[in-house]
Amino acid sequence: MSEPIESYKLGKVQVSVFETDRPNKLRIECFDGEFKSEFTASEYEFTNYRRLMNQRITQAYASAGTE
């Protein structure tokens, strides 16, 4: 398993960013201790829409606990 190129916390959610084999694509992994999710984003999206992405991650994990 590769090491993340970046890792940070969003409240209780640990976000890790990994490079992929595909050019200009990143794999984003999110884990709150119970739920794990993963998605890909382009480097452009990660750089320019990071705030929006972080808001959506936070909202998704907040609603996951209530379902």
C-alpha positions in Angstrom: 0.0 0.0 0.0 1.3 3.4 -0.9 1.9 6.3 1.5 -0.5 9.2 1.3 0.8 12.4 -0.4 -1.4 14.4 2.1 -3.4 13.6 5.1 -5.7 15.7 7.3 -8.6 15.6 9.7 -12.1 17.0 9.1 -13.6 16.8 12.5 -13.7 13.1 13.3 -13.1 12.1 9.6 -9.5 11.2 8.6 -8.9 12.2 4.9 -5.9 10.7 3.1 -4.9 11.6 -0.5 -3.0 9.1 -2.7 -1.6 9.2 -6.2 -3.0 6.8 -8.7 -1.7 5.1 -11.8 -3.8 7.4 -13.9 -2.2 10.7 -14.8 -3.6 13.8 -12.9 -6.0 11.6 -10.8 -5.9 11.3 -7.0 -7.7 8.8 -4.8 -9.3 10.3 -1.7 -10.0 8.0 1.2 -12.2 9.0 4.2 -12.6 7.1 7.4 -14.3 8.2 10.7 -13.6 5.0 12.7 -16.8 3.3 11.5 -17.5 4.2 7.9 -14.9 4.2 5.1 -15.4 5.8 1.7 -13.2 6.4 -1.3 -13.4 8.4 -4.5 -11.2 9.8 -7.2 -10.7 13.4 -8.2 -8.5 15.2 -10.6 -5.6 17.2 -9.3 -7.4 20.3 -10.6 -10.6 19.5 -8.7 -8.6 18.8 -5.5 -6.6 22.0 -5.7 -9.5 24.3 -6.8 -12.5 22.8 -5.2 -11.0 21.4 -2.0 -13.2 23.5 0.2 -16.4 22.3 -1.5 -15.1 18.7 -1.4 -14.4 19.0 2.3 -17.9 20.4 3.0 -19.5 17.5 1.1 -17.3 14.9 3.0 -18.4 16.5 6.3 -22.1 16.5 5.3 -22.0 12.9 4.0 -20.4 11.6 7.2 -22.9 13.6 9.4 -25.8 12.1 7.5 -24.3 8.6 7.5 -24.7 8.4 11.3 -28.4 9.2 11.1 -29.5 6.7 8.5 
